[in-house]
Amino acid sequence: MTEDAPATDLETLVADLEPRRALVMVAHPDDADFGCAGTMALLCKAGWEVDLLVATNGNKGTKDLNRTGQQLAAVREEEQRQAAAILGVNEPIFLGFPDGGVENDGELRGLVVRELRRLRPSLAITFDGFRPGFNHRDHREIGRAAYDAIYPAADDHLFYPEHREEGLRPHRPDMLLLSGAPDPDVVIDIEPVLDLKVAAITAHVSQVGGRSTEEMLRWWRERAGDGPGPRYRESFRSVTWERARRSRDARRS
């Protein structure tokens, strides 16, 4: 499927997923809003709990020579809180790694596994960390770390067994959506919530150069797709696991 394909009905896509909870895992404040804010907003409007995990504090993302990394980190985390509130997303989870310091290692995977086991989402969303040419290393690393955390680590009790002392049990989401995939099979029409997506993006004042919501809306409309698919869309590659499919079938029978 290409991005010009007909829209995927999000309600149908997630109809069998229980509980109605999603976890979005990204590298920097603003990543989720540029990548999948429309999908997050649609899920929130449908009554889902949506959580957001941000690996870094974004402390290097500026051209302002007068701003320190510590100042920028505080600003960007607050911008992300405001953006999440606009969409209806829960208070973001900040892991606090430095910008450019994301590694798909045991430490990061352990932190992601803890949140997967604590929140127990049926749906997870992250970057396609395997896509050739992905422009930012942090994006690749969080995508791969999230994928590896979901399977096998979060689902097998002998990975991070210390979590049992916290009362956390193994868990695997039923579905994973990979943002930025070159071969998407899920295309979400976000036109009904485009205003929310743009408002969330413009909450990241330090990153959008002071552009207003109206300016960003015009920019988004100018770059809208003109093919047979939705004009305003977010695209993903979906991943499911056989055990998850069997579990869903058992719940339905």
Backbone bond lengths (Angstrom), bond angles and torsions (degrees), N, CA, C in turn:
res aa  C-N    CA-C-N  psi(-1)  N-CA   C-N-CA  omega(-1)  CA-C   N-CA-C  phi
1 M - - - 1.463 - - 1.524 109.24 -
2 T 1.322 116.98 147.80 1.451 121.93 175.41 1.512 109.42 -114.31
3 E 1.344 116.02 174.64 1.454 119.91 179.73 1.523 111.55 -68.79
4 D 1.338 117.69 -13.94 1.456 120.60 176.60 1.520 112.13 -84.74
5 A 1.321 117.50 0.30 1.457 121.22 -179.79 1.522 110.30 -70.10
6 P 1.329 116.85 160.43 1.472 119.70 177.30 1.518 111.31 -58.78
7 A 1.311 115.21 155.61 1.461 120.73 -177.71 1.523 111.28 -65.53
8 T 1.322 115.25 144.12 1.456 122.51 170.96 1.520 108.38 -83.81
9 D 1.318 117.17 134.30 1.461 119.97 176.11 1.526 108.10 -77.39
10 L 1.324 116.19 109.60 1.466 120.29 -175.18 1.517 111.38 -61.91
11 E 1.321 116.71 -39.95 1.467 119.84 -179.04 1.521 110.84 -60.49
12 T 1.341 116.60 -41.39 1.460 120.40 178.37 1.520 111.01 -69.14
13 L 1.330 116.50 -40.06 1.460 121.10 -178.11 1.522 111.78 -57.83
14 V 1.326 116.44 -39.97 1.471 120.05 -174.03 1.523 112.88 -105.66
15 A 1.329 117.10 9.62 1.468 120.47 -172.60 1.521 112.92 -58.63
16 D 1.340 117.70 -34.82 1.463 120.79 -175.64 1.523 113.30 -92.61
17 L 1.318 117.29 1.46 1.462 119.67 -176.06 1.521 110.85 -84.91
18 E 1.314 116.00 130.69 1.461 123.19 176.55 1.526 108.71 -139.75
19 P 1.329 117.71 137.56 1.466 127.49 -0.97 1.523 111.17 -75.09
20 R 1.310 116.22 168.42 1.462 121.21 -179.38 1.533 108.69 -82.25
21 R 1.324 113.36 73.04 1.465 120.37 -177.70 1.521 108.99 -142.00
22 A 1.326 115.82 134.59 1.459 121.86 -179.72 1.518 109.55 -123.43
23 L 1.326 115.79 146.72 1.460 122.22 174.44 1.518 108.27 -123.50
24 V 1.338 115.72 121.11 1.460 123.11 177.51 1.521 107.74 -101.99
25 M 1.342 116.90 130.21 1.460 121.61 -175.86 1.520 109.63 -124.08
26 V 1.337 116.68 116.84 1.461 121.73 -175.90 1.524 110.16 -134.30
27 A 1.329 115.52 175.76 1.456 120.78 -175.68 1.521 113.22 -90.21
28 H 1.334 117.66 -43.74 1.463 121.43 -170.70 1.525 111.56 -128.38
29 P 1.340 116.79 155.38 1.459 118.84 165.38 1.532 108.30 -56.55
30 D 1.284 117.18 132.66 1.477 129.77 -178.54 1.520 113.84 96.46
31 D 1.357 119.23 -20.62 1.467 120.45 -178.51 1.522 112.14 -57.46
32 A 1.314 116.37 -47.14 1.464 119.93 -176.93 1.520 111.03 -65.33
33 D 1.326 117.12 -35.37 1.460 119.81 -175.62 1.520 111.33 -72.71
34 F 1.323 117.77 -39.39 1.456 119.84 173.70 1.527 110.96 -68.76
35 G 1.334 117.42 -37.53 1.454 120.34 -171.76 1.508 116.13 -86.63
36 C 1.337 117.87 -40.84 1.468 118.30 -171.38 1.516 113.56 -149.40
37 A 1.344 117.97 25.67 1.470 119.67 -179.69 1.516 111.94 -60.90
38 G 1.336 117.34 -35.62 1.459 119.53 178.94 1.513 112.09 -62.83
39 T 1.326 116.13 -44.69 1.463 120.45 178.54 1.522 110.78 -64.81
40 M 1.327 117.31 -41.12 1.464 120.13 177.11 1.521 110.80 -61.38
41 A 1.336 116.75 -43.62 1.464 120.27 -179.93 1.522 111.21 -63.37
42 L 1.330 117.18 -41.57 1.466 120.47 178.76 1.524 110.92 -63.35
43 L 1.323 117.12 -41.35 1.463 120.16 177.83 1.523 110.71 -63.43
44 C 1.325 116.97 -44.47 1.472 119.99 179.06 1.521 111.03 -60.95
45 K 1.325 116.67 -42.36 1.462 120.28 179.35 1.524 111.45 -63.99
46 A 1.342 116.69 -28.36 1.467 121.22 179.42 1.525 112.24 -84.87
47 G 1.325 117.27 4.93 1.460 120.53 176.26 1.507 115.66 94.25
48 W 1.325 117.33 9.25 1.458 120.43 178.86 1.520 111.08 -79.10
49 E 1.340 115.71 150.09 1.453 122.09 164.75 1.529 106.91 -85.44
50 V 1.309 117.08 126.48 1.461 121.20 -179.84 1.525 108.61 -122.20
51 D 1.325 115.55 122.96 1.458 122.36 178.44 1.523 109.34 -110.33
52 L 1.314 115.89 151.65 1.463 121.99 -176.84 1.519 109.58 -129.93
53 L 1.330 116.09 121.46 1.457 122.90 175.78 1.525 108.34 -106.51
54 V 1.334 116.06 125.68 1.464 122.25 -179.44 1.525 107.88 -118.13
55 A 1.321 116.96 119.31 1.462 120.21 -171.64 1.524 113.15 -72.46
56 T 1.340 118.19 -39.19 1.463 120.26 -175.44 1.521 111.23 -113.94
57 N 1.329 114.34 167.38 1.463 119.64 176.42 1.522 112.59 -93.25
58 G 1.342 117.35 2.12 1.455 120.42 176.31 1.515 114.16 65.88
59 N 1.326 117.34 31.48 1.468 120.17 -168.84 1.527 115.08 -81.16
60 K 1.334 117.71 8.51 1.470 119.61 177.45 1.529 112.74 -124.74
61 G 1.316 118.35 0.60 1.460 121.54 -173.53 1.512 113.83 -85.19
62 T 1.341 117.17 67.31 1.466 120.11 178.56 1.522 110.11 -155.75
63 K 1.336 115.62 153.17 1.464 122.19 171.03 1.527 110.83 -103.67
64 D 1.322 117.16 1.26 1.461 122.51 -177.95 1.530 109.35 -78.09
65 L 1.326 116.68 108.97 1.460 121.09 -176.29 1.520 112.98 -70.07
66 N 1.309 117.19 -13.44 1.464 120.84 -177.96 1.525 113.27 -95.28
67 R 1.310 117.24 -1.50 1.470 120.44 -176.74 1.519 110.03 -103.53
68 T 1.320 116.81 132.57 1.461 120.95 177.74 1.524 110.38 -84.34
69 G 1.330 115.18 161.10 1.452 119.65 177.35 1.512 112.51 -61.89
70 Q 1.324 116.87 -37.79 1.463 120.49 179.39 1.524 110.79 -64.38
71 Q 1.332 116.35 -43.03 1.464 119.86 177.52 1.524 110.67 -62.21
72 L 1.326 115.79 -45.79 1.462 120.06 -177.07 1.520 111.28 -63.35
73 A 1.326 117.39 -41.46 1.463 120.32 179.89 1.519 110.96 -58.98
74 A 1.328 117.06 -44.48 1.465 120.40 -179.98 1.521 110.97 -63.47
75 V 1.340 116.68 -41.74 1.466 120.98 179.52 1.523 110.53 -64.04
76 R 1.317 116.67 -46.56 1.464 119.88 -174.03 1.530 111.94 -69.64
77 E 1.308 117.63 -35.72 1.463 118.75 176.76 1.525 110.61 -65.59
78 E 1.327 117.33 -39.66 1.465 119.71 177.79 1.528 110.74 -67.55
79 E 1.325 118.08 -38.61 1.466 120.70 175.69 1.525 110.62 -59.75
80 Q 1.341 116.69 -40.25 1.465 119.35 179.47 1.520 111.74 -67.04
81 R 1.318 117.11 -37.00 1.469 119.66 176.07 1.532 110.44 -61.42
82 Q 1.317 116.94 -43.63 1.459 120.68 -179.96 1.525 110.92 -64.86
83 A 1.329 117.22 -42.24 1.460 120.64 179.06 1.524 111.01 -63.32
84 A 1.326 117.01 -42.91 1.465 120.61 178.82 1.518 110.90 -61.01
85 A 1.327 117.08 -41.36 1.467 120.62 179.77 1.522 111.16 -63.35
86 I 1.320 117.48 -36.74 1.466 121.11 178.13 1.523 110.65 -60.41
87 L 1.317 116.74 -40.60 1.467 121.65 -176.05 1.521 113.21 -82.74
88 G 1.337 117.78 -17.62 1.459 121.32 -173.47 1.509 113.32 91.71
89 V 1.338 116.75 11.88 1.461 122.69 -179.99 1.529 109.32 -79.29
90 N 1.327 116.48 147.97 1.459 121.32 179.22 1.527 111.60 -65.43
91 E 1.334 115.92 166.94 1.462 121.73 177.95 1.527 110.09 -51.41
92 P 1.333 117.92 124.98 1.464 119.96 -177.18 1.529 112.72 -61.81
93 I 1.318 114.66 151.44 1.461 123.20 174.92 1.524 106.97 -102.30
94 F 1.319 117.59 115.25 1.460 122.27 -179.33 1.527 109.44 -103.71
95 L 1.332 116.24 120.94 1.459 119.58 178.47 1.522 111.91 -82.43
96 G 1.323 118.66 -21.87 1.454 121.33 170.50 1.513 117.10 84.43
97 F 1.327 118.45 12.37 1.460 119.18 175.23 1.531 109.80 -68.07
98 P 1.333 118.17 151.31 1.462 119.50 177.24 1.526 111.12 -71.28
99 D 1.302 115.80 150.25 1.463 121.53 175.74 1.530 108.75 -57.05
100 G 1.325 116.48 129.49 1.452 121.00 -176.86 1.511 113.53 86.26
101 G 1.329 117.51 -0.12 1.458 121.28 -175.50 1.512 114.84 -108.92
102 V 1.329 117.81 19.42 1.466 120.62 -179.15 1.528 109.37 -81.43
103 E 1.308 116.15 127.42 1.466 122.64 177.40 1.523 108.76 -129.49
104 N 1.312 116.11 134.07 1.461 120.02 173.81 1.525 107.89 -77.84
105 D 1.333 114.55 78.17 1.458 120.21 -178.14 1.525 109.81 -126.68
106 G 1.317 115.54 -178.90 1.454 119.89 -176.03 1.513 113.60 -62.47
107 E 1.333 116.95 -33.68 1.460 119.45 179.85 1.526 111.11 -65.01
108 L 1.330 116.95 -51.54 1.462 119.77 -178.62 1.522 110.94 -64.82
109 R 1.335 116.92 -45.08 1.464 118.72 179.89 1.521 110.86 -60.41
110 G 1.330 117.53 -38.00 1.459 120.09 178.59 1.516 112.45 -62.44
111 L 1.326 117.27 -40.49 1.466 120.90 178.40 1.521 111.08 -66.93
112 V 1.334 116.49 -39.91 1.465 119.93 178.20 1.526 110.15 -67.65
113 V 1.330 116.84 -43.07 1.467 120.64 178.30 1.524 110.42 -58.58
114 R 1.328 117.59 -42.20 1.465 120.01 179.51 1.529 110.71 -58.27
115 E 1.324 117.31 -43.81 1.466 119.45 -178.92 1.523 111.25 -70.21
116 L 1.316 117.67 -36.69 1.466 119.91 175.72 1.526 110.55 -61.73
117 R 1.315 117.02 -42.88 1.465 120.67 -179.59 1.524 111.76 -73.20
118 R 1.316 116.80 -32.59 1.470 120.10 -179.50 1.526 111.17 -75.25
119 L 1.320 117.59 -45.92 1.466 121.71 -174.57 1.523 112.47 -86.61
120 R 1.348 117.60 -31.00 1.459 124.11 176.25 1.533 112.04 56.92
121 P 1.333 117.36 54.32 1.466 120.00 178.97 1.525 111.41 -72.83
122 S 1.316 115.93 150.07 1.466 119.94 171.35 1.522 111.29 -88.91
123 L 1.336 116.57 -18.85 1.463 122.70 -178.50 1.522 108.76 -128.03
124 A 1.323 116.39 133.08 1.460 121.71 174.97 1.524 108.84 -123.56
125 I 1.323 115.89 146.77 1.462 122.06 178.72 1.521 108.01 -133.46
126 T 1.338 116.68 133.41 1.456 121.22 175.83 1.519 108.76 -155.45
127 F 1.333 116.51 -178.17 1.457 121.43 176.27 1.523 110.72 -72.67
128 D 1.342 115.68 154.49 1.454 120.49 166.95 1.527 107.35 -79.76
129 G 1.316 116.15 94.25 1.455 120.76 -177.20 1.511 114.20 -73.78
130 F 1.330 117.49 -4.42 1.460 121.59 -178.21 1.524 112.18 -102.21
131 R 1.328 117.06 -0.50 1.462 121.03 -177.48 1.520 110.47 -70.46
132 P 1.316 118.22 126.69 1.468 119.78 176.94 1.528 110.43 -62.07
133 G 1.324 116.26 137.13 1.451 120.16 173.67 1.508 115.70 82.22
134 F 1.343 118.44 10.09 1.467 119.37 177.83 1.527 107.73 -59.85
135 N 1.328 117.08 129.75 1.457 120.34 -162.80 1.521 115.41 -73.15
136 H 1.307 119.80 -25.83 1.470 120.84 -174.82 1.523 109.25 -119.89
137 R 1.317 115.48 126.97 1.462 120.22 -177.49 1.521 111.84 -58.30
138 D 1.337 117.93 -39.32 1.464 120.35 179.14 1.520 111.45 -58.45
139 H 1.339 117.22 -36.22 1.462 120.58 178.77 1.528 110.32 -64.78
140 R 1.326 115.61 -44.53 1.464 118.83 179.15 1.526 110.98 -62.32
141 E 1.332 115.95 -43.84 1.463 120.06 -174.34 1.531 112.30 -68.75
142 I 1.330 118.11 -42.24 1.472 118.43 179.29 1.518 110.17 -68.59
143 G 1.341 117.38 -35.82 1.459 119.24 177.90 1.517 112.09 -61.97
144 R 1.319 115.58 -44.51 1.465 119.41 179.67 1.527 111.38 -70.33
145 A 1.329 116.19 -39.80 1.467 119.36 179.24 1.522 111.14 -63.50
146 A 1.334 116.69 -42.25 1.463 120.06 178.95 1.523 110.55 -63.60
147 Y 1.334 116.54 -43.31 1.466 120.86 179.25 1.531 109.91 -60.46
148 D 1.323 116.27 -47.85 1.465 119.91 -178.65 1.524 112.10 -68.39
149 A 1.331 116.79 -31.22 1.466 119.84 178.06 1.520 111.05 -68.82
150 I 1.332 116.19 -40.77 1.462 119.94 179.82 1.520 110.64 -62.92
151 Y 1.328 116.12 -45.70 1.463 120.18 178.96 1.524 109.00 -145.45
152 P 1.326 115.59 122.48 1.463 126.73 11.34 1.528 115.54 -98.22
153 A 1.333 118.44 -8.96 1.466 119.91 -160.91 1.521 114.38 -60.74
154 A 1.345 118.07 -52.28 1.469 119.70 -174.28 1.521 112.07 -66.65
155 D 1.325 116.20 -23.02 1.461 120.77 -172.91 1.525 113.27 -92.71
156 D 1.323 117.53 -12.94 1.465 121.26 -176.64 1.528 109.79 -112.73
157 H 1.320 117.17 125.34 1.461 120.79 -169.63 1.519 114.02 -67.92
158 L 1.337 117.74 -19.91 1.454 119.81 -179.28 1.522 113.03 -82.98
159 F 1.320 117.84 -8.14 1.456 120.87 166.87 1.530 108.10 -83.80
160 Y 1.306 116.33 127.12 1.470 122.11 179.23 1.537 110.93 51.86
161 P 1.341 116.83 57.78 1.469 120.26 -177.35 1.523 113.05 -63.88
162 E 1.339 117.13 -18.26 1.469 119.60 177.72 1.519 112.06 -62.05
163 H 1.320 117.60 -20.14 1.465 119.80 178.93 1.525 111.87 -64.86
164 R 1.331 116.97 -24.06 1.469 119.72 178.81 1.516 110.59 -63.02
165 E 1.338 116.60 -32.34 1.463 120.21 178.89 1.524 111.36 -67.87
166 E 1.332 117.21 -20.10 1.462 122.02 176.91 1.533 111.30 -92.33
167 G 1.324 116.66 2.79 1.455 120.43 -178.86 1.511 113.87 79.88
168 L 1.334 117.11 18.01 1.461 121.11 -177.60 1.523 109.85 -96.59
169 R 1.320 115.42 132.99 1.459 121.82 -177.69 1.528 110.70 -107.58
170 P 1.338 117.36 157.11 1.462 119.77 177.47 1.526 111.43 -55.97
171 H 1.316 114.98 148.94 1.465 119.78 -178.94 1.522 109.21 -157.46
172 R 1.328 115.20 143.02 1.457 121.32 172.04 1.524 109.33 -134.32
173 P 1.326 119.20 125.62 1.466 119.84 174.30 1.525 110.66 -59.59
174 D 1.320 115.86 153.18 1.459 120.45 177.88 1.518 112.19 -74.93
175 M 1.335 116.98 -28.70 1.461 120.42 -174.58 1.518 110.03 -144.11
176 L 1.329 114.94 142.34 1.457 122.80 174.54 1.518 108.18 -122.58
177 L 1.333 116.99 132.41 1.463 122.41 174.82 1.519 108.50 -111.04
178 L 1.338 116.31 126.81 1.454 122.78 -178.51 1.518 109.46 -102.66
179 S 1.332 116.14 115.23 1.459 121.94 -179.98 1.525 109.94 -82.36
180 G 1.329 116.05 142.88 1.457 120.72 178.58 1.509 114.04 81.52
181 A 1.329 118.02 13.24 1.459 121.20 -179.88 1.528 110.23 -70.13
182 P 1.337 118.36 142.96 1.462 120.27 179.88 1.522 113.47 -74.62
183 D 1.317 117.30 -15.38 1.468 121.59 -176.55 1.528 109.65 -129.41
184 P 1.335 118.59 64.38 1.468 120.36 -175.21 1.522 112.20 -65.89
185 D 1.330 115.44 145.09 1.461 120.46 171.86 1.523 111.27 -119.20
186 V 1.336 116.67 4.13 1.462 122.82 175.46 1.525 107.30 -129.34
187 V 1.332 116.32 121.52 1.464 122.21 179.75 1.526 107.49 -125.23
188 I 1.318 116.64 112.65 1.459 121.78 -174.89 1.528 109.82 -99.66
189 D 1.318 116.31 126.64 1.462 122.46 175.22 1.527 108.02 -78.75
190 I 1.336 116.58 112.50 1.468 119.93 -176.39 1.528 112.40 -105.23
191 E 1.331 117.54 10.68 1.466 118.64 -178.25 1.531 112.72 -56.69
192 P 1.358 119.57 -37.88 1.475 118.52 179.86 1.529 114.07 -62.27
193 V 1.330 117.13 -20.10 1.474 120.00 -178.33 1.526 111.27 -124.83
194 L 1.328 116.78 20.64 1.461 119.67 -179.08 1.523 111.44 -58.24
195 D 1.330 116.40 -37.95 1.468 118.95 -179.73 1.526 111.22 -62.72
196 L 1.333 117.26 -36.92 1.462 120.61 178.33 1.526 111.10 -69.34
197 K 1.318 116.53 -41.55 1.471 119.55 177.78 1.520 110.66 -59.75
198 V 1.322 116.35 -47.78 1.462 119.93 -178.02 1.523 110.73 -66.21
199 A 1.334 117.51 -38.40 1.465 120.05 177.28 1.526 110.81 -63.39
200 A 1.328 116.83 -38.58 1.463 120.12 177.80 1.524 110.88 -65.73
201 I 1.322 116.50 -41.37 1.469 119.80 178.64 1.523 110.87 -63.22
202 T 1.324 116.73 -44.91 1.467 119.42 -176.78 1.528 112.10 -72.41
203 A 1.328 117.65 -11.60 1.468 119.50 171.62 1.525 111.32 -65.80
204 H 1.333 116.39 -20.81 1.463 121.25 178.75 1.529 108.74 -87.44
205 V 1.320 115.14 67.86 1.466 121.66 -173.03 1.524 111.33 -57.48
206 S 1.318 117.48 -37.65 1.464 120.86 -177.91 1.521 112.62 -66.14
207 Q 1.332 117.28 -16.27 1.460 121.26 -174.58 1.525 114.13 -108.85
208 V 1.309 118.51 -18.65 1.472 120.22 -173.71 1.520 112.37 -109.10
209 G 1.315 117.25 12.44 1.450 120.33 172.87 1.509 115.14 64.45
210 G 1.328 117.08 29.33 1.455 119.69 177.50 1.509 115.03 76.15
211 R 1.330 118.28 11.09 1.465 120.27 178.41 1.523 109.96 -65.15
212 S 1.305 116.18 142.55 1.456 121.47 179.01 1.520 110.00 -82.52
213 T 1.329 115.22 166.67 1.464 119.95 175.73 1.515 110.47 -58.91
214 E 1.329 118.05 -40.90 1.460 121.70 -179.47 1.528 110.78 -63.52
215 E 1.324 117.30 -42.10 1.468 120.80 178.28 1.521 110.85 -63.80
216 M 1.323 116.53 -42.03 1.458 119.71 179.87 1.517 111.77 -67.50
217 L 1.330 116.59 -37.35 1.466 119.36 176.09 1.517 110.52 -61.38
218 R 1.329 117.80 -43.74 1.466 120.69 178.43 1.518 110.53 -61.56
219 W 1.336 115.82 -43.38 1.462 119.67 179.50 1.522 110.78 -61.79
220 W 1.340 116.24 -41.94 1.462 119.93 -178.63 1.528 110.52 -65.87
221 R 1.317 116.85 -39.94 1.463 120.11 179.65 1.520 111.48 -66.19
222 E 1.327 116.74 -35.93 1.460 120.37 -179.86 1.522 111.97 -66.52
223 R 1.321 116.83 -30.36 1.457 119.58 -178.53 1.532 112.88 -100.45
224 A 1.326 116.27 11.67 1.468 120.62 -179.44 1.520 110.18 -63.45
225 G 1.315 115.58 149.81 1.452 120.75 178.17 1.518 111.77 -66.34
226 D 1.327 116.09 147.69 1.465 120.41 178.76 1.524 111.95 -119.36
227 G 1.336 117.00 11.90 1.454 120.87 177.78 1.516 111.39 -86.42
228 P 1.343 117.13 -165.33 1.463 120.78 -178.55 1.523 114.32 -72.84
229 G 1.314 118.73 -15.98 1.456 121.14 179.36 1.511 112.04 -78.52
230 P 1.329 117.51 -179.11 1.467 120.87 179.09 1.529 111.27 -60.08
231 R 1.321 117.07 143.43 1.466 121.01 178.88 1.521 110.61 -65.86
232 Y 1.330 116.73 -41.15 1.460 122.01 -179.30 1.522 107.25 -116.98
233 R 1.315 116.33 115.56 1.458 118.36 -169.14 1.521 111.16 -146.10
234 E 1.310 113.66 157.42 1.454 122.99 168.07 1.517 106.98 -126.64
235 S 1.321 116.30 132.60 1.459 120.74 -171.31 1.522 110.98 -120.03
236 F 1.321 115.11 146.67 1.462 121.41 -175.33 1.526 109.82 -144.86
237 R 1.314 114.81 159.12 1.458 122.07 164.89 1.519 107.27 -103.85
238 S 1.328 117.44 128.44 1.463 120.70 -177.46 1.526 110.80 -93.68
239 V 1.322 114.69 144.82 1.460 122.32 176.84 1.520 107.53 -130.44
240 T 1.311 116.75 129.53 1.461 121.57 173.06 1.524 108.11 -130.23
241 W 1.317 115.55 166.44 1.455 121.16 -178.32 1.520 109.03 -123.35
242 E 1.320 116.02 147.85 1.464 120.88 -175.48 1.518 111.35 -58.35
243 R 1.329 117.52 -41.08 1.458 119.70 179.84 1.526 110.57 -62.66
244 A 1.333 116.15 -38.97 1.459 119.84 178.83 1.521 110.60 -65.14
245 R 1.332 116.48 -40.40 1.466 119.19 178.85 1.524 110.51 -64.04
246 R 1.325 117.46 -42.12 1.467 120.36 178.70 1.521 110.56 -63.20
247 S 1.333 116.33 -40.16 1.464 120.21 179.22 1.518 110.92 -62.71
248 R 1.338 117.69 -43.45 1.464 120.47 179.22 1.522 110.56 -64.42
249 D 1.348 116.35 -41.50 1.463 119.55 179.43 1.524 110.67 -62.39
250 A 1.338 117.17 -39.14 1.464 120.59 179.48 1.519 110.94 -65.17
251 R 1.336 117.34 -38.55 1.461 120.24 178.99 1.521 111.07 -65.68
252 R 1.335 116.64 -32.76 1.465 120.15 -176.43 1.521 112.32 -81.05
253 S 1.348 117.63 -21.71 1.467 120.36 -175.24 1.525 111.68 -83.74
